[in-house]
Amino acid sequence: MQTPFVAPPENTAGITAVRRLRQSGGTVRAIYLSGTLTDPGTADHVRRFAAAGEEARFAPGLPLKLVIADASLVLCDMPDPVAGSDTTTTLFIEHPALAACLRLAFHTVWETARPGPES
C-alpha cells in the first residue's frame, strides 16, 4: 500500500497549511487508497488532516501521488517502471496547462471515489 507523501509523523506544517488555506476560502482535497484506514498511522494522518479541513475520499486504486497547488504547480510521484515497484520518480513542474489537465483527471477520480466512514 502506498502511503501519502513522506512527511514527519506529526506534519504540523501540513496541518497549518490546510487550516490557512481553508480559512482563506480555499479547498483542500485528498484521495487516498481504500485500504488506507487499516494502517493506524495513516488513519491518524487522515483524521488529523480532516480535522484541519481537508476533504477526503477513498478509491480502490490511484495511478500516482499528486499535488496541485495555485492552479499551476504540480508535484507528482510516479512508480518507476525501470527501477522496480518500490522506486518512484518525483517531478515538480510549474505549468498552468499541465496543472489544469491533471486537475481534470483528479476530479474524474474524485467523482467516483467514496467518502470515508467519518464523512
N, C-alpha and C positions, 0 to 999 in steps of 0.2 A: 504494500500500500504506500502510495506517495503521500507524505505529509505536506503541510503548507510550506511556503518558502522558509528556509532556515533562518531562525531568529532566536534571540535569547529566550529562555523559557518564560520569563515574565513579560517580555516585549512591551515595556512601558512606552517606548517611543511610538510603536504601532497603535497602541490604545489611545495615546494622546492625539495622534494624527486623526484617528477615526472620530474622536469626540470633537476636535476642532473642525473637521470637515462637516460633520452633522450640524454643529452649532451655527455654521455659516450658511446653512441651507443646502449643502452638498449631499450626495448619495454615495454610500459605500456598500458595495455588494460583493459577495463571495460565493463561489460554487465549490463545494467540497465533494469528495467521493462518498458514495452512500455508506461505506463501511467505516468512515472516519470516526464516528462516535463510539465505536467499540474500543478504541485506544484511549485510556483515561487521560493521558497528557494532551492529546489532540482535542478530545472532547472538552477539556478545561479551556483550551485555547479558543475554541468556537464559542463557548459560553461567555468568556470574558470579552471577546470582540462583539458579541451580540449585545451584551450589557452596555457597551460603549456606543452602540447604534448601528453596527454592521447588520445588514440584511443577509441572511444565508439561505442557500438551497443546496440540495444534495442530488447528485447524478451518478448513475452506475459506472460511468467512465468519462475521462477527460483526456483530450489529445496532448495537452501541455499545461504547464503552470503559466499564468498570465496575469500581469498587472497593467492596467491602462490608467493613466493619470493626465489630467489637464487637457484632454482631447488631442494630445499629440505625443505623449511619452508612453513607450511600450517596453515592458520588461517581460521576457518570456524565457522559460526554462524547458528545453526540449530534450527528450531521450535521444542519446547519440547512437544512431544505428550502426556505426562502425566500431566504436569503443566498447559497446556492450550495454546490457539493460540497466546496470547500476550507475552508468555515467551519463551526465547531461551536458548540454551546451547552453550557456546563458547568453542572451543577447539583450542589449539596451539600445533602443532605436528611437530617435526623435523624428517623427514623420506624421503629420496630421492625417494624410490619406490612409496610411497603413493603420493608424490608430482607429480611424473610422471604420475600416473594413473589419478589423478584429473586434471592434465593439459590436458590429452586426452579428458576428459569429458568437460572441459571448451572450448576446441577448437571445439568440436562437436556442442555445443550451439552457439559458435561464428560464425560458418559457416552458420547457419540458421537464426541468428539474423539479424535485419535490421540496416543499418546506420541511424544516426539521421538526422533531417531535415537540419542541418547546414553542413553536411558532403559533 
